[in-house]
Amino acid sequence: MVSAVFHGPFEATSTPASKGLPAAAAPKPIARNPPPTSSTMQTTAKTSTATTAPPAGIDWRGKSRDFWMAVLPPLMGLGLLIGIWALVSISTKSSIPSPLDTWKQALDVFADPFYRKGPNDQGVGWNILMSLERVAVGFGLAALVGIPAGFAIGRFNFLSRMFNPLISLLRPVSPLAWLPIGLLVFKGANPAAIWTIFICSIWPMIINTAVGVQRVPADYMNVARVLNLSEWKIVTKILFPSVLPYMLTGVRLAVGTAWLVIVAAEMLTGGVGIGFWVWDEWNNLNVKNIIIAIFVIGIVGLILEYALIKLATAFTFEEVKS
């Protein structure tokens, strides 16, 4: 028999019970892990970071997909339009010029867009500028009248009840129906066209501004009453910031309507302008220039629309969701 005497938890000695018997083998001490050093900790941290961190680099596949989704659909739509145009040109036996012939004519037209050979023979650039000038004047006058009128109608219930029937009665009238009134009153084609732009641009600005004023939260107005603010401070400090997105929407709608109307008004009144240029080319049976004018009108309207959308987006504040 061998009896073991333990001196500690990790070591033991043996005492022979009788002479001649071998001593029992002592158990090996349990090895303890050494404390981690700084180099070991850095190596572990690097290994953990390399394991958990996402792979670095640019997601070229995602960027390429976004690029083609932004470019390909518009190109396909334009290609569809050109394809239909070419088929119509073939089926009508050249009464409608082909896209290629129209493109060649467009290169000649825009080679010198600002030439002048007389009062009725000017480049397309001068016609576009004259139409934009009429739109700017008529639209500016409509803004000077329509926006303050919208604030007043939206602010005071009496004025709202007074003018709502008149707006509902006059707003559906075609803008060209006002052109003879302008010719009768102003005795001139140019002021009559500006009058037509004015009367068709004023309604969207009045209506959208008034709606924006009426939708201002009642708490804002209650605070203004408690603080005993003047009417000027109520308009400038409370109403204007709240109504600005509605007002810009009305401005965008008014500009789009004005650009549509000026073409028709210039066809009837004559003079210099993109509408008159279309009508003059029709009298000369130059269908290629008519198609070019259609694209020019569309591109200018698109630029105006895009610029006003960007302006409205810059002044539109969205609520942050918590």
C-alpha positions as a Markdown table, in Angstrom:
| # | Residue | x | y | z |
|---|---|---|---|---|
| 1 | Met | 0.0 | 0.0 | 0.0 |
| 2 | Val | 1.2 | 3.5 | -0.8 |
| 3 | Ser | -0.2 | 6.4 | 1.2 |
| 4 | Ala | 0.1 | 9.8 | -0.4 |
| 5 | Val | 0.5 | 12.9 | 1.5 |
| 6 | Phe | -0.8 | 16.0 | -0.3 |
| 7 | His | 0.9 | 19.2 | 0.5 |
| 8 | Gly | -1.0 | 21.4 | -1.8 |
| 9 | Pro | -3.6 | 21.3 | -4.5 |
| 10 | Phe | -1.1 | 20.7 | -7.4 |
| 11 | Glu | 1.7 | 18.5 | -5.9 |
| 12 | Ala | 1.9 | 15.3 | -3.7 |
| 13 | Thr | 4.7 | 13.1 | -2.2 |
| 14 | Ser | 4.4 | 9.4 | -1.4 |
| 15 | Thr | 5.7 | 7.5 | 1.7 |
| 16 | Pro | 6.3 | 3.8 | 1.3 |
| 17 | Ala | 4.3 | 1.7 | 3.7 |
| 18 | Ser | 6.9 | -1.0 | 3.8 |
| 19 | Lys | 10.6 | -1.3 | 2.9 |
| 20 | Gly | 11.4 | -2.2 | -0.7 |
| 21 | Leu | 8.3 | -1.0 | -2.3 |
| 22 | Pro | 8.7 | 1.9 | -4.9 |
| 23 | Ala | 7.4 | 5.2 | -4.2 |
| 24 | Ala | 4.3 | 6.3 | -6.0 |
| 25 | Ala | 4.8 | 8.6 | -9.0 |
| 26 | Ala | 3.9 | 12.1 | -8.2 |
| 27 | Pro | 1.2 | 13.7 | -10.3 |
| 28 | Lys | 2.3 | 16.3 | -12.8 |
| 29 | Pro | 1.4 | 19.9 | -11.9 |
| 30 | Ile | -1.4 | 21.5 | -13.9 |
| 31 | Ala | 0.0 | 24.1 | -16.2 |
| 32 | Arg | -1.5 | 27.6 | -15.9 |
| 33 | Asn | -2.0 | 29.9 | -19.0 |
| 34 | Pro | 0.4 | 32.7 | -19.0 |
| 35 | Pro | -1.1 | 36.2 | -18.8 |
| 36 | Pro | -1.6 | 37.8 | -22.2 |
| 37 | Thr | 1.0 | 40.2 | -23.3 |
| 38 | Ser | 0.4 | 43.4 | -25.3 |
| 39 | Ser | 1.7 | 41.8 | -28.5 |
| 40 | Thr | -0.8 | 38.9 | -28.0 |
| 41 | Met | -3.7 | 41.3 | -27.5 |
| 42 | Gln | -2.8 | 43.3 | -30.6 |
| 43 | Thr | -2.6 | 40.1 | -32.7 |
| 44 | Thr | -6.0 | 39.0 | -31.3 |
| 45 | Ala | -7.6 | 42.3 | -32.0 |
| 46 | Lys | -6.2 | 42.3 | -35.6 |
| 47 | Thr | -7.6 | 38.8 | -36.1 |
| 48 | Ser | -11.0 | 39.8 | -34.7 |
| 49 | Thr | -11.1 | 42.9 | -36.9 |
| 50 | Ala | -10.1 | 41.0 | -40.0 |
| 51 | Thr | -12.8 | 38.4 | -39.2 |
| 52 | Thr | -15.7 | 40.8 | -38.5 |
| 53 | Ala | -15.0 | 43.8 | -40.7 |
| 54 | Pro | -16.7 | 43.9 | -44.2 |
| 55 | Pro | -14.4 | 43.7 | -47.1 |
| 56 | Ala | -13.1 | 47.1 | -48.2 |
| 57 | Gly | -13.6 | 48.4 | -51.8 |
| 58 | Ile | -16.2 | 50.0 | -54.0 |
| 59 | Asp | -19.4 | 48.2 | -54.9 |
| 60 | Trp | -18.9 | 48.5 | -58.7 |
| 61 | Arg | -21.7 | 46.1 | -59.4 |
| 62 | Gly | -24.2 | 48.1 | -57.5 |
| 63 | Lys | -23.0 | 51.4 | -59.0 |
| 64 | Ser | -23.2 | 49.9 | -62.5 |
| 65 | Arg | -26.8 | 48.7 | -61.9 |
| 66 | Asp | -27.9 | 52.1 | -60.6 |
| 67 | Phe | -26.3 | 53.8 | -63.6 |
| 68 | Trp | -28.0 | 51.6 | -66.2 |
| 69 | Met | -31.4 | 51.9 | -64.3 |
| 70 | Ala | -31.1 | 55.7 | -64.5 |
| 71 | Val | -29.9 | 55.8 | -68.2 |
| 72 | Leu | -31.4 | 52.8 | -70.0 |
| 73 | Pro | -35.2 | 53.4 | -69.5 |
| 74 | Pro | -35.1 | 57.0 | -70.8 |
| 75 | Leu | -33.0 | 55.8 | -73.8 |
| 76 | Met | -35.5 | 53.1 | -74.5 |
| 77 | Gly | -38.4 | 55.5 | -74.3 |
| 78 | Leu | -36.6 | 57.9 | -76.8 |
| 79 | Gly | -35.8 | 55.0 | -79.0 |
| 80 | Leu | -39.5 | 54.0 | -79.0 |
| 81 | Leu | -40.6 | 57.5 | -80.0 |
| 82 | Ile | -38.0 | 57.6 | -82.8 |
| 83 | Gly | -39.1 | 54.2 | -84.0 |
| 84 | Ile | -42.8 | 55.1 | -84.1 |
| 85 | Trp | -41.9 | 58.4 | -85.9 |
| 86 | Ala | -39.9 | 56.5 | -88.5 |
| 87 | Leu | -42.8 | 54.1 | -89.1 |
| 88 | Val | -45.2 | 57.0 | -89.5 |
| 89 | Ser | -42.8 | 58.7 | -91.9 |
| 90 | Ile | -42.6 | 55.5 | -94.1 |
| 91 | Ser | -46.4 | 54.9 | -94.0 |
| 92 | Thr | -47.3 | 58.5 | -94.9 |
| 93 | Lys | -44.9 | 58.4 | -97.9 |
| 94 | Ser | -42.7 | 61.4 | -96.9 |
| 95 | Ser | -45.5 | 63.8 | -95.9 |
| 96 | Ile | -43.9 | 63.5 | -92.4 |
| 97 | Pro | -40.2 | 63.9 | -92.6 |
| 98 | Ser | -38.0 | 61.1 | -91.2 |
| 99 | Pro | -36.0 | 61.5 | -88.0 |
| 100 | Leu | -32.7 | 61.6 | -90.0 |
| 101 | Asp | -34.0 | 64.4 | -92.3 |
| 102 | Thr | -35.3 | 66.4 | -89.4 |
| 103 | Trp | -31.9 | 66.0 | -87.6 |
| 104 | Lys | -30.1 | 67.3 | -90.6 |
| 105 | Gln | -32.5 | 70.3 | -90.7 |
| 106 | Ala | -32.0 | 70.9 | -87.0 |
| 107 | Leu | -28.2 | 71.2 | -87.5 |
| 108 | Asp | -28.8 | 73.9 | -90.1 |
| 109 | Val | -31.3 | 75.7 | -87.9 |
| 110 | Phe | -29.1 | 75.8 | -84.9 |
| 111 | Ala | -25.9 | 76.5 | -86.8 |
| 112 | Asp | -26.9 | 80.2 | -86.6 |
| 113 | Pro | -29.9 | 80.6 | -84.3 |
| 114 | Phe | -29.5 | 84.4 | -83.8 |
| 115 | Tyr | -29.4 | 85.7 | -87.3 |
| 116 | Arg | -31.6 | 88.6 | -88.4 |
| 117 | Lys | -32.8 | 89.3 | -91.9 |
| 118 | Gly | -35.8 | 91.4 | -91.2 |
| 119 | Pro | -38.7 | 91.7 | -88.7 |
| 120 | Asn | -40.3 | 88.5 | -89.8 |
| 121 | Asp | -37.2 | 86.5 | -90.6 |
| 122 | Gln | -35.1 | 85.8 | -87.5 |
| 123 | Gly | -33.4 | 82.9 | -86.0 |
| 124 | Val | -35.0 | 80.4 | -83.6 |
| 125 | Gly | -32.9 | 81.8 | -80.7 |
| 126 | Trp | -34.6 | 85.2 | -80.9 |
| 127 | Asn | -38.0 | 83.7 | -81.1 |
| 128 | Ile | -37.3 | 81.6 | -77.9 |
| 129 | Leu | -36.0 | 84.7 | -76.1 |
| 130 | Met | -39.0 | 86.8 | -77.0 |
| 131 | Ser | -41.4 | 84.1 | -75.8 |
| 132 | Leu | -39.5 | 83.7 | -72.6 |
| 133 | Glu | -39.6 | 87.5 | -72.1 |
| 134 | Arg | -43.4 | 87.6 | -72.5 |
| 135 | Val | -43.8 | 84.7 | -70.1 |
| 136 | Ala | -41.5 | 86.4 | -67.5 |
| 137 | Val | -43.4 | 89.7 | -67.7 |
| 138 | Gly | -46.9 | 88.1 | -67.5 |
| 139 | Phe | -45.9 | 85.6 | -64.9 |
| 140 | Gly | -44.2 | 88.3 | -62.8 |
| 141 | Leu | -47.3 | 90.5 | -62.8 |
| 142 | Ala | -49.4 | 87.4 | -61.8 |
| 143 | Ala | -47.1 | 86.7 | -58.9 |
| 144 | Leu | -47.2 | 90.2 | -57.6 |
| 145 | Val | -51.0 | 90.1 | -57.6 |
| 146 | Gly | -51.7 | 86.4 | -57.0 |
| 147 | Ile | -49.5 | 85.6 | -54.0 |
| 148 | Pro | -50.6 | 88.5 | -51.8 |
| 149 | Ala | -54.2 | 87.8 | -52.8 |
| 150 | Gly | -53.8 | 84.2 | -51.8 |
| 151 | Phe | -52.5 | 85.2 | -48.4 |
| 152 | Ala | -55.4 | 87.5 | -47.8 |
| 153 | Ile | -58.0 | 85.0 | -49.0 |
| 154 | Gly | -56.6 | 82.2 | -46.9 |
| 155 | Arg | -56.1 | 84.5 | -43.8 |
| 156 | Phe | -59.5 | 86.1 | -43.7 |
| 157 | Asn | -62.7 | 84.1 | -43.8 |
| 158 | Phe | -64.8 | 87.0 | -45.2 |
| 159 | Leu | -62.5 | 87.4 | -48.2 |
| 160 | Ser | -62.5 | 83.7 | -48.8 |
| 161 | Arg | -66.3 | 83.6 | -48.9 |
| 162 | Met | -66.2 | 86.6 | -51.2 |
| 163 | Phe | -63.7 | 85.5 | -53.8 |
| 164 | Asn | -64.2 | 81.7 | -53.9 |
| 165 | Pro | -67.3 | 82.0 | -56.2 |
| 166 | Leu | -65.4 | 84.3 | -58.6 |
| 167 | Ile | -62.4 | 82.1 | -58.7 |
| 168 | Ser | -64.6 | 79.0 | -59.3 |
| 169 | Leu | -66.3 | 80.9 | -62.1 |
| 170 | Leu | -63.3 | 82.3 | -64.0 |
| 171 | Arg | -60.7 | 79.6 | -63.5 |
| 172 | Pro | -62.1 | 77.0 | -65.9 |
| 173 | Val | -62.2 | 79.6 | -68.8 |
| 174 | Ser | -59.7 | 78.8 | -71.5 |
| 175 | Pro | -56.8 | 81.3 | -71.5 |
| 176 | Leu | -57.2 | 82.0 | -75.2 |
| 177 | Ala | -60.7 | 83.2 | -74.5 |
| 178 | Trp | -59.1 | 86.2 | -72.7 |
| 179 | Leu | -57.0 | 87.1 | -75.8 |
| 180 | Pro | -59.7 | 89.1 | -77.6 |
| 181 | Ile | -60.4 | 91.1 | -74.4 |
| 182 | Gly | -56.7 | 91.9 | -74.3 |
| 183 | Leu | -56.6 | 93.0 | -77.9 |
| 184 | Leu | -59.7 | 95.2 | -77.3 |
| 185 | Val | -58.3 | 96.8 | -74.1 |
| 186 | Phe | -54.6 | 97.1 | -74.9 |
| 187 | Lys | -54.8 | 97.7 | -78.7 |
| 188 | Gly | -51.7 | 95.7 | -79.3 |
| 189 | Ala | -50.6 | 92.1 | -79.9 |
| 190 | Asn | -47.7 | 92.0 | -77.4 |
| 191 | Pro | -49.6 | 93.4 | -74.4 |
| 192 | Ala | -52.5 | 91.2 | -75.3 |
| 193 | Ala | -50.2 | 88.1 | -75.1 |
| 194 | Ile | -48.8 | 89.3 | -71.8 |
| 195 | Trp | -52.4 | 89.8 | -70.5 |
| 196 | Thr | -53.2 | 86.2 | -71.5 |
| 197 | Ile | -50.2 | 84.9 | -69.6 |
| 198 | Phe | -51.2 | 87.0 | -66.6 |
| 199 | Ile | -54.7 | 85.7 | -66.4 |
| 200 | Cys | -53.8 | 82.1 | -66.8 |
| 201 | Ser | -50.9 | 82.2 | -64.3 |
| 202 | Ile | -52.7 | 83.9 | -61.5 |
| 203 | Trp | -55.2 | 81.2 | -60.5 |
| 204 | Pro | -52.7 | 78.4 | -59.5 |
| 205 | Met | -50.8 | 80.9 | -57.3 |
| 206 | Ile | -53.9 | 82.3 | -55.6 |
| 207 | Ile | -55.4 | 78.8 | -54.9 |
| 208 | Asn | -52.2 | 77.1 | -53.7 |
| 209 | Thr | -51.2 | 80.0 | -51.5 |
| 210 | Ala | -54.7 | 80.3 | -49.9 |
| 211 | Val | -54.8 | 76.5 | -49.3 |
| 212 | Gly | -51.3 | 76.7 | -47.6 |
| 213 | Val | -52.5 | 79.6 | -45.3 |
| 214 | Gln | -55.6 | 77.7 | -44.3 |
| 215 | Arg | -53.5 | 74.6 | -43.5 |
| 216 | Val | -51.2 | 76.3 | -41.0 |
| 217 | Pro | -51.6 | 74.6 | -37.6 |
| 218 | Ala | -54.0 | 76.4 | -35.3 |
| 219 | Asp | -51.5 | 76.1 | -32.5 |
| 220 | Tyr | -49.2 | 78.5 | -34.3 |
| 221 | Met | -51.9 | 81.1 | -34.6 |
| 222 | Asn | -52.9 | 80.6 | -30.9 |
| 223 | Val | -49.3 | 81.3 | -29.9 |
| 224 | Ala | -49.3 | 84.5 | -32.1 |
| 225 | Arg | -52.4 | 85.7 | -30.3 |
| 226 | Val | -50.9 | 85.0 | -26.8 |
| 227 | Leu | -47.7 | 86.9 | -27.8 |
| 228 | Asn | -49.9 | 89.7 | -29.3 |
| 229 | Leu | -47.9 | 89.7 | -32.5 |
| 230 | Ser | -48.7 | 92.2 | -35.2 |
| 231 | Glu | -50.2 | 91.1 | -38.5 |
| 232 | Trp | -46.9 | 91.8 | -40.3 |
| 233 | Lys | -45.0 | 89.5 | -37.9 |
| 234 | Ile | -47.7 | 86.8 | -38.3 |
| 235 | Val | -47.3 | 86.9 | -42.0 |
| 236 | Thr | -43.5 | 87.0 | -42.1 |
| 237 | Lys | -42.6 | 84.8 | -39.1 |
| 238 | Ile | -45.4 | 82.2 | -39.1 |
| 239 | Leu | -47.4 | 82.1 | -42.4 |
| 240 | Phe | -44.7 | 82.6 | -44.9 |
| 241 | Pro | -42.4 | 79.8 | -43.8 |
| 242 | Ser | -45.3 | 77.4 | -43.5 |
| 243 | Val | -46.9 | 78.4 | -46.8 |
| 244 | Leu | -43.7 | 78.5 | -48.9 |
| 245 | Pro | -43.9 | 74.9 | -50.2 |
| 246 | Tyr | -47.5 | 75.4 | -51.3 |
| 247 | Met | -46.6 | 78.7 | -52.9 |
| 248 | Leu | -43.8 | 77.2 | -54.9 |
| 249 | Thr | -46.1 | 74.5 | -56.1 |
| 250 | Gly | -48.5 | 77.1 | -57.4 |
| 251 | Val | -45.5 | 78.9 | -59.1 |
| 252 | Arg | -44.5 | 75.7 | -60.8 |
| 253 | Leu | -48.0 | 75.0 | -62.1 |
| 254 | Ala | -48.3 | 78.6 | -63.2 |
| 255 | Val | -45.1 | 78.6 | -65.2 |
| 256 | Gly | -46.0 | 75.4 | -67.0 |
| 257 | Thr | -49.4 | 76.8 | -67.9 |
| 258 | Ala | -47.9 | 80.1 | -69.1 |
| 259 | Trp | -45.4 | 78.3 | -71.4 |
| 260 | Leu | -48.3 | 76.3 | -72.9 |
| 261 | Val | -50.4 | 79.3 | -73.5 |
| 262 | Ile | -47.8 | 81.6 | -75.0 |
| 263 | Val | -47.3 | 79.3 | -78.0 |
| 264 | Ala | -51.0 | 79.4 | -78.9 |
| 265 | Ala | -51.3 | 83.2 | -78.2 |
| 266 | Glu | -48.4 | 83.9 | -80.4 |
| 267 | Met | -49.9 | 81.9 | -83.2 |
| 268 | Leu | -52.9 | 84.2 | -83.1 |
| 269 | Thr | -51.2 | 87.5 | -82.5 |
| 270 | Gly | -48.1 | 87.2 | -84.7 |
| 271 | Gly | -44.8 | 89.0 | -84.3 |
| 272 | Val | -41.6 | 87.4 | -83.0 |
| 273 | Gly | -41.9 | 84.3 | -80.8 |
| 274 | Ile | -41.7 | 80.5 | -80.9 |
| 275 | Gly | -45.5 | 80.2 | -81.5 |
| 276 | Phe | -45.4 | 82.7 | -84.4 |
| 277 | Trp | -42.3 | 80.7 | -85.8 |
| 278 | Val | -44.4 | 77.5 | -85.8 |
| 279 | Trp | -47.3 | 79.2 | -87.6 |
| 280 | Asp | -44.9 | 80.9 | -90.1 |
| 281 | Glu | -43.3 | 77.6 | -90.9 |
| 282 | Trp | -46.7 | 76.0 | -91.4 |
| 283 | Asn | -47.6 | 78.8 | -93.9 |
| 284 | Asn | -44.3 | 77.9 | -95.7 |
| 285 | Leu | -45.2 | 74.2 | -95.5 |
| 286 | Asn | -41.9 | 73.5 | -93.8 |
| 287 | Val | -42.8 | 70.5 | -91.7 |
| 288 | Lys | -39.3 | 69.8 | -90.6 |
| 289 | Asn | -39.0 | 73.2 | -88.8 |
| 290 | Ile | -42.4 | 72.6 | -87.2 |
| 291 | Ile | -41.2 | 69.3 | -85.7 |
| 292 | Ile | -38.0 | 71.0 | -84.6 |
| 293 | Ala | -40.1 | 73.7 | -82.9 |
| 294 | Ile | -42.1 | 71.0 | -81.1 |
| 295 | Phe | -39.0 | 69.6 | -79.6 |
| 296 | Val | -37.6 | 73.1 | -78.7 |
| 297 | Ile | -40.9 | 73.9 | -76.9 |
| 298 | Gly | -40.8 | 70.6 | -75.0 |
| 299 | Ile | -37.1 | 71.0 | -74.0 |
| 300 | Val | -37.6 | 74.6 | -72.8 |
| 301 | Gly | -40.7 | 73.6 | -70.8 |
| 302 | Leu | -38.8 | 70.6 | -69.3 |
| 303 | Ile | -35.9 | 72.9 | -68.2 |
| 304 | Leu | -38.3 | 75.4 | -66.6 |
| 305 | Glu | -40.1 | 72.5 | -64.8 |
| 306 | Tyr | -36.9 | 70.9 | -63.6 |
| 307 | Ala | -35.5 | 74.2 | -62.3 |
| 308 | Leu | -38.7 | 75.0 | -60.3 |
| 309 | Ile | -38.9 | 71.5 | -58.9 |
| 310 | Lys | -35.3 | 71.9 | -57.6 |
| 311 | Leu | -36.3 | 75.2 | -56.1 |
| 312 | Ala | -39.4 | 73.8 | -54.4 |
| 313 | Thr | -37.3 | 70.8 | -53.1 |
| 314 | Ala | -34.8 | 73.2 | -51.6 |
| 315 | Phe | -37.5 | 75.0 | -49.6 |
| 316 | Thr | -39.5 | 71.9 | -48.6 |
| 317 | Phe | -38.8 | 70.6 | -45.1 |
| 318 | Glu | -39.8 | 67.1 | -44.2 |
| 319 | Glu | -40.5 | 66.1 | -40.6 |
| 320 | Val | -37.8 | 63.8 | -39.1 |
| 321 | Lys | -39.4 | 60.6 | -37.9 |
| 322 | Ser | -38.1 | 59.4 | -34.6 |
